[in-house]
Amino acid sequence: MLNKEIQIDVLMDVYLVDIWNMMQSFQSVKFIFTPQQCNRAAHMVVAYVLKHGGSFGWDELGPEFLFNVLAEDANVSIHI
């Protein structure tokens, strides 16, 4: 749908229009599939924000869980 290669799902239309508009500010954009397990940090951030009512802010370090997830993904043994 993002690449306009398959029919647009009406429920996704609002999001696709926003993405297409943002694409105009870049010289080149390429969309690729990434399995959820390769994007674990992003999914955990979304779940965390939704858990806190859809709006949440944090400082430069972010919440501890995010540091720990990123450390695991990078094979670093440091955890907070």
Secondary structure, 3 states (H helix, E strand, C coil): CCCCCCCCCHHHHHHHHHHHHHHCCCCCCCCCCCCHHHHHHHHHHHHHHHHCCCCCCCCCCCCHHHHHHHHHHCCCCCCC
